[in-house]
Amino acid sequence: MQGIAASPGIAIGKVYLFKKEILEIDFRPIEENQIHREIARFEEAKHKTREQLEAIQKKLADNMSDEEVDIFSAHLLMVSDPTLSYSVERYIMVNRLNAEAALEKSINEIWEMFQGLDDEYLKERATDIKDVGTSMLYNLAGKEMASLSRLDSEVIVVSPDLTPSDTARMDSDKVLGFVTDAGGRTSHTAIMARSLEIPAVVGVRNATYLLKGGETAIVDGSSGIVYFNPTDEQLDYYYLLKESYSHNKHMLQELRNLPAITTDGRRVEMVANIGVPKDVKVALKNGAEGIGLFRTEFLFMDRATFPSEDEQFKAYKMVVEQMAGRPVIFRTLDVGGDKNLGYMDFPRELNPFLGWRAIRIGLDRPDILKTQLRAILRTSHYGCLRIMYPMIISVEEIRKANWILNEAKDELRKNNIPFNNNIQVGIMVETPAAALIADRLIEEVDFFSIGTNDLTQYTLAVDRGNETIAHLYQPMHPAVLKLIKMVIDASHKAGKWTGICGELAGEETAAVVLLGMGLDEFSMSAGSIPIIKKQIRIVSYEDAKNIADRVLSMSSSNEIAEYLDSITKPF
């Protein structure tokens, strides 16, 4: 069965079916004199859930990185979220629902809101909300949740879904791997699986309905393939692959701090995408030579007002100082589309992804953009950083943004605040429009960074969050590849450079093609850096150029995929 590769590695063992009891919620109305009792029950459940989460967090602190521990900091914030409490209390007081029913309705409303987002990372936070809500419901009902903490033998866990709490409580010495019906690669459960180094495949639909438990299973967390009741030949093959994987994993550890340089001497930059300052630690651990995309939205979300200039400066300075002279590319605020701010008036739009978002907001609200640019400029005094504008489609937009940047510089000069006056400025190339006039746009900037996620979506007219047409979302489509090549060539002709910060940069089969196209910088999730570095180091630039030329001559995504599968040595 095919699913989503969530955590690399090979696991072979017996299936353990893990299903939780579904709580029956009584939606019968309560009497007015019971309102205070139900609110008190809800508060008590919150308190107990908070204690449980703090216990999990304490347990993880000794064995996991800050990233995993912070997952439960976020869960603790959800428990105390005034929006959730207000919703529950409103249902109790106005609709006369009992605490369980009020909590169930409130959690479902928040869950549906997050599920409706297109951003995969934010969409996956819906699972966290369900996790917290389920814990609170069990505490309200006075029941104990099923757990993977006490297992008798080594198993492959197969479940409809695993929450971060399930993963944190599992006996990692007994869980060889896991498979879930639902989930995505960016879920917190997948993140924790990668940290625990447990092979995992998620999104394997109906797996739990087809199994009874006890079957032999093979989990290939690198390809997303799962075998149930495999043949002897399949078992022999995967035992050998498991041994090979362990050997390669050891080799990757040694590669982390080596340069990404081809056998004939061409060097490319290997950098990381980050979303919050604490991600820097993981980036450096995986050998990142810099930060190719710092998503600054984290400071603007989950709050009631815009962050001040000083608040932004402190957060940005923390990142730059941790990077100790390595370059950091700051993307200016990229909200709109599916990332709205509660304290900001967004218009109701039929197509928000084609609407008021990213640089369009910054240019319409120069006060917001200039405040951020001042904070970034102040940070430039403390390390090496670059500025990048998102969603650019015209020369005029770059000139307007740079005019605001120059205003910010003048204001800092007047106040004798130091900054790097020669800071590099670039743009994200995310639309066919930008790619097609790349030769004009490069005259206005110092570099390009191609956002392949949106470029693919806009080029192919495919909503990447729509499961019905997900098979049409193909970053290795000939049209997308030709646009990428066009952008790289335009920058090189002008004596400048191009990077890629979309998911394609971390795809193993795409690495040699992008290298052969002349890409200068690969920016990706930190965990992918050693794997892509390995692919770069085992090929010559001349061979990569020949492979890229051949791929660019092909007519379909399938033809390209078959060819690359035949020549790429998988990790």
N, C-alpha and C positions, 0 to 999 in steps of 0.2 A: 504494500500500500504506500502511496506517495503522500507525504506531508510537507511541513516546513522545517528545514534544518535549523534547530534552535540552539544546540550545543554540540560541538564536534566530538567525534570519537566513535568507537564501536563497542556495543554491549551485547552479550549473548547470555540468555538465561530463561527462567520460567516466568510466565505471566502471573502477576498478582493484580486482580481487578480491585480497584479502589473506588467505591461509590459511597457518597454520603446520604444519610437519611434526609428526605425532603420534609421539612417542617410544614405541618398543616396550620395555616393561619385562619383564625376565627374573625370574620369581618362583621360580626353582629355588633350593633351600636351599644354604647354604655349609657348609664344614667348620669345626670348632671353631678350628682354627689360622688361619682367615681372619678371625676376628672383629675383631681389632685393626686389620687392614689396612682393613676396610670402615668402621670408625669413623673411622680416619685419613682415608679418602677423603671421608667426609661432612664432616669438619672442614675439609678443603681446599676443598670446594665452597662451604661457608659463607663462608670467607675470600674466595674469588673473587667470590661474589655480593655480599658487603659492599663490596668495592672497586668493582664495577660500579655499585651503587646510590649510593655516595658520588660517583662521577663524574657520574651523572645529576643528583644534587642540586646539585653545583657548577655544572653547565651551566645549570640552571634558576634559580639564585640571581640571575643577571644579568638575566633576562627575565620572571620571574613573581613573584607575591606570596608572602608567607610561607605562605599557606594551601596553595599547590601544592607548595612546597618541603617543607613539613611532612608531606605525603603520604609522601614517601620517608624521612623520619625514622621514621614509623610502620613502613614496610617494613623499615628497618634494625633496628628493635626486634623485628620478627617473625623475622628471620634469627637473632637472638641469644636468642630466647625459650627459656628453660629447659624449658618444657613440651614444645615441639617437639623439642628435643634429647633429652630424656628418652624421649619416645615412639619416636624413631628408634633410639636406642641399645638400648632394650628389645626392639624387633623384631629387631635384629641379634643381640643376645646370647641372648634367650630363644627366639625363633622361627627363628633362623638364616637370616634374610633378608639378601640383599645390600643395600648402601646405597641403591640406586635403589628397590628394592621397599619397603624400610622407610620411605623418605621419601614415596613415593607413597601408602602406606597411612595414614601419619600426617597428611599434608596433607588427604587425602580425609575423614578422621574429623573434623578441625577444620572443614573446609569444610561438611560435612553439618550440624554443630552450628550454625553461623552461618546456613545456609540454612533451618534449622527455626525461626528467630526470626521474629516478626511485625513487629518494628520495621524499617521499610524501610531506614533509614540503617544499622543494624547488619547487616541482611541483606546489604546491598551490600558489606560488608567481606569477605564470602566471596570476592569477585572479587580483592581485594587478596591474600588468602591464597594463592589459586591462582596469582596472578602471581609472588609470591615463590617458591612451590614449583616452578613451571615453570622459573624462572631457575636454581634450584639443581639441578634434574634435568638441564637442558642442560649445566651445568658439570660435573656428575658424568659425563655421557656424553661430554664433550669436544667438544660440538658448538656451533655458533654459531646463534643464533635468527634467523629471518627478521626483517627490519627495514624500516621505512618512511623510513629516514634518507636513502636515495639513490634519488630518483625522477627520471625523465627529463622529465616534463611535469606540468602541472597536472591533478589527478584528483579524482574522488569515490571515496573508499575505502569499499569494502563488505566486511565481515568478519563471521565468526561472532560474534566479540567482540573488543574492544580493551582491553587492560590499561592501567593507568596508565603502565607502562614503555613500551608501544607508543606511547602518545600523547606521552610525553616525548621519545622518540627520533625522532618523525616530523618530516619537513621541512615545517614549517608554511607555508612560502612556496609549496609545491607542492600541499598538501592543501587543496582548496577546501571540502570538507565530508566527513562520513562517516556511514555507516549500518551498524548492527550487528543481527544476529539477536537477541542477548540484551541484557541490561542495563536499568538504571533511571535515573531522573532524578537520584537522590542518589548514584550511583556516582562514584568518584573520577575516572573517565574523563570523565564528563559535566561534573564540576566543572572539570577541566582544559580541556575543549573551550570552556566558557563563558569561562574566563580568556584563552584564545588567540583567542576570538571566531571560532571555526570552527563554522558551522552543523552541527548533528548531530541525527539521529533514531536512537533505540535501540529494542530490542524489536520489530524488524520481522521477525517469524518467517519463516524459510525464504528470506529474500532471497538468500542466497549459493547456494542450490540452484537458483534460477530463472534465474541469470545466468551468462554465459560470460565477461564482461569486455569492455569497449569500447563498451557501450551508452551512449546519452545518458541522463543522470539529472538530475532536479530534486529537491533536498533542501529542504523547507520546515521548518526547525528551530523555527519558532514554533508551527505547528499539528501537527507530527508526521507530516505526509503526505510520501510519496516517490513520484515518478513515474519509471518506467523506460520508455524509448522513447516520450517524450511526443509529442503532436501539435504541429503548427506553432502552432495556436491557444493551446495550453497554454504553449508556449515564449514566445510573444509576451506573454501575460498575466504570466508569472513574471519576465520581464525588466523589465517595468514595475513589478511588485511589489518587485523587488530594488532598483530605483532609489528607490522610495517608502520602503522600509525604511531605506536609507542616510540619507535626508532626516530621517525620524522619529527615527532614532538620534541624529543631531546635535541635534535638538530636545530629546530626553530629557536629554542632557548638561546643557543649559541649565536644565532643570527641577529638577535634583537638590537644589539649595539653596533652592528656592522653597517656600512653604507649600502644603499640600493644602487649597485653599479653592475652594468652588464659585463659579459666576458671580454668584450672588446673596448671597455673603458667609458661608456656613456653613463653618467650619474644622473639620477632623478631624485627629487625630494620626497620623503615619506613623512607625511604629517597627519594629524588627527582632527576629527570633528568633535567639538565638545559643546555641551549645553549649559553646564554650571561650573563654577570654579573648582569644585572637588574632582571633576573629571580629569584634571591635569595630572593627578597622581597616576591614574590608570594609563594615560597617554605616554607618560615618561617611562613607566614600567614596561611598556610594549615597544620602546625604542623610537618614539615619535621625535622627529627632528624639528618640529614646530607644531603650531596649531593652524590648520588651513581654513577652518570655519569655526568661529566662536559665535554661537547663536545667543545674542544678547537679550532675547525675549524673556528669559527666566526672571529678570529683575522687574519686569513690568506685569507679570502674571500673579494671580492669587493674592491680590492686594486691593486697597480701596482708592488709591491715588497714584499718580505718576511718581516714579522715584526721582529724588532730587539729583542735581549734578554731583554733589558730594557723595551721595549714596552710590551712584554709578561709578564714580572715580575710585572709591575704596574697593569695590568688587573687581573692577577691571585691573587695578594695580596689583591685587592679590594674584591674578592669573599671570600677568606679565613678570612679576618678580619670581614666581615659581618656575617659569620657563627659562629664567636665568640667561637672557640674551638670545634665546631661540625666537624666531619670528612668530607672531600671533596676528592672525587676520580677524579683525572685528567686523562682523556684518551688522550694519545699522538695523534698527528696529524693523522686524519683518512680521507684522501682524495683519489682520484682515483675513479674508478667505474663511478658514475654519478656526482661526485664532483671534477671537474678539476679546477686548478688555471690558470688564463690567462697568468701569467708571468712565468709559468713552462712548460717545454716541456714534454708532455705526449705522449707515443707511440700510434699509431692507432692500436686498438685491436678489434678482432672479438667478444670477450667476456670480456668486461672491468671489470665485477664483479668477474671474475675469473683471473684477470690480475694483473697489477702493481698498487697496492693500499695499504693503511694503513701501517702496520709495514714493508712491503716489500720496500716501498719507504724510510722509515726511515733507514733501514739497508743498502740500496744501496746509500743513501745520508746521511751519518752519521753527516755531518755538520749541516743539518736541525734538526735532532733528538737531537744532543748534545746541540744545542742552546736552544731548548725547554726544555730539561732536566735540564740544568743549571738554567733557569728561574724558573722552578718548584721547584728545590732544594732550591734556594734562598727564595722562598715563604714559604717553610716548616718551616722556622725560626719564622714565624708569626702566625702559627696555626697548626691544625691537618690535614694533607693531605696524600694521597696515590697516587701511580702512577700505571696506567693500560695500557698495550700494546694491541692494537686491532689486530684482524685477525691472531692470532698465530696458527700455525699448527704443530710446532715441538719444541723439546727441544733445538735444535741448535739455533733457532731464539731467544728464551728467553736468552740463554747464550750470544749471540752477543749483544742483546739490553742491558743486564746488564753490559757487558764489556764497552759499551759506557757510561752507567750510572756511572760506577766506574771511568772512565776517567774524566767525568764532576765533580765528587766529588773531585778527586785529584786536578783538576785545581782550584776549589773554595778554597780548603785547602791552596794551595800555595799562594793565594791572600788574605788569612785570612777573607774570606767571610763566615759568619755563616750559617749553615743548619742542618737539622735533619739527622744524619748519619744512624739512624735506621728506616728510612722511609719504610713503607710497599710497596711491589711491587706485582701486580697481572696481570692477563691476562683476556681478553674477550674470552669466549668460544663461537665461532660463526660457527664452522664447525663440521661435523661428525668426521673428523680426530682428532680434539682436544678433543672431547668428548670421543672417543674410547681409547685415550691414556692419559686420565685425571689422572690416577694413576701415570704416569711417569712425567707429566707436573707439578703436585702439589709439587713434590720434589724440583722444581726450584723457586717456588713463595710462597707468603703468603696467597693468596686468589684467588678465581675465581669469575667472574661476567659473567653470561650467557646472550648473546645477542640473545634473542629468535626470533627476526625478521629475521636475517640472518640465524640462525640455522635452522629455519623452511624452509626458501627458499632453502638452500643448501641440506637439508635432503630429501625434497620432490621433488627437481628439478622443483620448481614452481617459476616463476618470479612474485614477489609480486606486481609489477607495471603493470602487464598484465591483463586487465579487462576480456579478453576472458577466462582465466583460474583462475580468482580470487577465484572461489568457491573451488578450490583445495588447496588454501593456508590455512592450518588448524593447528595453533599452538598446538591444543589439539589432534593432530594425535597420535596414540599409539607409533609410531616410535620416534617422537619428545619427548614425555613424558619419554620414556625409556632412551633416551640419557640424559635428564635433571637429572633423578634419578641417573644415572651412575656417572655424574659429582659431584652431591652433596655427594654421598656415598664415592667417592674417596677423596674428601677434608676432610670429617669427619674422615675417617680412618687415615689420616695423621695429625689429630688434628687441622685442619684449617677450613675456612668457605667459603660459597658460597652465592652469591646474584644473582638476575636476574634484568637486566636493560632494557629488551625489553618490548614491549607493553603488553605482557602476564602478567607482574607483576601488572598491573592496571586493569585486568579483574576480575570482581566481582565473576563470576562462577568458575574461576581458583584458587582463593585465598586459599580456604580450601585444595585443592589438593596439591598445592605447599607447603603449611604449613605442610601437612601430609608427604610430601616427605623429610622434614627436612630442607627446605630452611631457611637460617639465615637472609637474607636481601631482602626486596622488594624495588626496585627503580623504580619510575614511574613519570608520569606527576603530578605536584603538586596537581592539583584539584582532583585527584583520591585517594589521601592519606586518607582522612577521611572515605571514603566508604570502602576501603580495611581494614582499621583499625577496623571499625565496625564488619566486617566479622570475623576478627581474635579474637576479644574480646567476641564473642557470642558462640564460639565453644571450646571444649576441645581438647588438642593435641592428646589424645588417640583416640577420635572420628575421628579427621582429618587423623590420620595414617590409620585407618580402611577404610576411604573413598578413600584415595590415593591408598591403596593396591587393593581395588576393581576396581578402574579406571584403574590401570596398568594391570589388568587381562582382560580388555575388548579388543575387536578386531577391533572396528571401531570408527571414530570420531563421527558419528551419535549416536551410542550407548552411548558414553561418554557424549555427549551433552544432550541427553534425561534424563540420570540419574542425571546429575548435575542440570538441570533445575528443576527436581522433588524434590531436597533436598535443593536447595539454596533459601534463603529468599531474594528477590530482594529489593534494596533500593527504 
